[in-house]
Amino acid sequence: RDIVGLLLGLKEGEVLFIDEIHRLNRLTEELLYSAMEDFRLDLTVGANRGARCRTINLPRFTLIGATTKLASISTPLRDRFGISQKIEFYSNDELQQIILKFSRLININLQDKASNAIAKISRGTPRIALRLLKRVRDYAQVIQKTNVISSDVIEKALNSENIDEKGLDYLDRKYLSFLHLNKNTPIGLDAIAAGLGEDSSMLEFVVEPYLLQIGFLMRTPRGRLLTSLGNAYIDSINE
């Protein structure tokens, strides 16, 4: 009903944006087929013998779908999109601009080196950068009694949150340490989850992506394995 209502409410040249489009059910996807191809909506009215098909013409519009799981979109729907783009992670410079702009909105004085330090540990994601900035702001105002945020304040604030200079938190380090104990022996995800007392899907979709991105972790057919960089990192924090 929501999709039908949105389609019927469109005006000529408007954009319909669907976030997490891979979550649409099959019936909803089928409604979009004719809308995307012919700017037409085919609706079935009634049931059984009284059922009849009603066709409603739609204005020309642009459909944009966003997803983090491209393979989860059904092939018929995916193939109907004329353009498919992969959005890369934000660069440190772009994140720094976002951080500096938001710091002015919340009335704090953020030094350039401090904004760069936050950008480097934000995992290429603006919402993480702004979350970290808010936590640093809270620490500066409550503990340091200041609105001026320097690199030193950021270091102390992140230490209080158990976040290191690479942006890894306690669970990230616990995960890496567990693999490190097994001396380059691949371990299955379920075994890691059982050993850490965590949910396997949470590890797979929350913890592992960034560890893979920075080159600390490998996924092999036999299981998860630390890279040389990952082993060196654990050795350095254990010294």
N, C-alpha and C positions, 0 to 999 in steps of 0.2 A: 504493500500500500504506500509506503514511504517513497519508493522509487517511482511508482506511477504518479504520485502527487507532484514529485519534483519535475518529472518529464512534462506533465501537463501544464506546469506553471512556468516553463521556460519561455523566454522571449527570443526573438531573432538575434543570433550572434552571441548569445550568452554561453558561459562555460559552466558545465556541471563537473564538480570535482568529487571523487569518491575515494576517501582514504581507506587503507586496508582492504582494497577491492577483492583480495583473495578470499575474504570471508563471506562473500555473497553466496546465497544458496543457488542451486541449479535453476529453479523456477525464475528467480530474479535475473539470472544471467540470460535466460532465454528471452525475457522481455526486452533486454538490451540489444539483442541481435538485430531485430528489424529497425530499432531506433537508430542504431549506429550505421546500418547499411542504407536504409531507405528513408530515414527520418519519419518512421511510421510506428505506431503503437498498436499491436494486435491484442485485443482483450477478449476473453471468453466470458460472456454474460449468461447467468443461469446455470442449470445443472441437468444432467440426464437428457431426456428428449427435448427439453425446453432450452438447451444450451445453444447459443448462437455466437458467432464471432463478430466483433465490432472493431473496425479499423479507424484509428484517429491519426490524422496527419499532424506532424510536429514541425515546429520551425527549425531551421538549420542551426545546430549548436555544436559545441566542441565538448567531448567527454575526455576527462583526464582521470586516470586511475593511478593511485600510488600504492606500492606494496613493498614489503621487505622479503616476500616469498614468491618470486615470480613463477617458480615451478608449481605453486599451489593453485594458480589460475588455470582454469580448464583451457585446453588447446583451442576450441572454437572461439572462445571469448578473446584469448590472447592474440589470435591471428587476425582479429577484426580491427585491432589498433593499427593505425597507419605508421606511427612512430613509436619506437621503444628506446628509452634512454635510461642509462644507469647513472644515478647521482653519486658522485664521489664524496668522501668525507671533506669537511671544511678544512682549509689550511690554517696554520697557526696565525698568519696575518689576518685572515678573515675572522677567526675567532677573537683575536685581540680587538678588532674594530667593534665587534658585537659587545664584548666585555666592557670596553671603555664607554660605549654609548649607554649601556645599561647602568654603569656606575654613576653616570651623571643623572639618570632618571631617579635613582635611589639616594642621591645627594651624598656620595662618598668621594673622597679624593684618592684616586687610584693612580699610583706611579706607573710609568711605562714598563719598567722591569717587572713590577708586580703583575701587571696584566699579561705580560708575556709568560710569566711563570704559570699562571692559571691556564692560559691557552694550551701550553705544552702538555698538561695532564688531563685535558678535557675529552680525550678520545675522539677528536674530530667532530664532536656533537655539541651544538649550541646549548641545548637544555642542560647538559652536564656542566658546561662552563658557567651558566647562570646559577645553577644550584650550588656549585662550589663557591662562587662569588658571594652568594647570600650567606653561606656558612662562615666565610671569612669575615664578612661584614658584621655578623652577629658576634664573632669572637672579638673583633676589634672594638666594637662599641661596648660590650658587656665586660670583657676581661681587661682590655687595654685602655678603655675609656677614651677612644679617639675615633675620628672619622677619616684619618689619614692612613691608608693601607700601603705599607712598604713590603719589600721582599721578605724582611725579617718577620713581619706580622703574619704573612702568608705561610711561612715555614712553620711557625708555632701553631697556627690555626689548623693546618693540615695534619700536623703531628697529633693534635688533640682528636682528630677524626680518624687516625691510623691510616692516613693516605701518604704515600711516599712521593719522591720527586718524579717517578714515572707514572703516577696516577693510579697505582695499584693499592687496593685496600686490604683489609685483614683476610677476607675470604680468598682474594686472588693469591695472596702469598701462601695461605694454607693449602690451596689447591696445588700450587707449584711445589711446595715442600713435600706434599704427599707423593707426587710423581718422582721427586728427587730421591726419596728414600728407596725407590725400587731400582735404582742404578741402571737406567737406560733399558728397562724392561717395559714393553707396551702394556698398558692397563686398559681394560674396557670401561666405558662410561658408567655402567651400573655398579661396577666394583669400586670405582672412585667415589660415586655418590654414597654407597654404603659405608665406605671408610671414613668419609667426611660427615656423614649424618645429614646430607643435603639431598634435595630433589634433583634427579638426573636432568630433567628438562630445564630447570633453572640454571644448572651448570652449563648445559649445552648452549642455551640462548642468551644468558646474561654474563657468565664468567668467561667462557672460552673465546667468543669473537674478538675481544680486544687482545687477549694473549696470542691469538693467531695473527692478528694484525701487526703486532710489534715483534713477531718472530720468536716468541718464547715457547710456542707449542706447535706440535704436529699431530694431525689426525691420520693414522695409518689403518690399513685393513685389520690389523691385530689389536688396535687400541690407541690410546693417547700416549705421546712421548715428548719429553722435553728436548728442545734443541740445545745446541752448545751455548747460545745466548741465555736461554732459560736456566741452564745449569750454572753458568757463570754468575747470573743474578742471585740465585739462592746461595751460592758459595760466598758472595760478597756480603749478604745480609747476615750470614751465620758467623762471619769473622769477628 
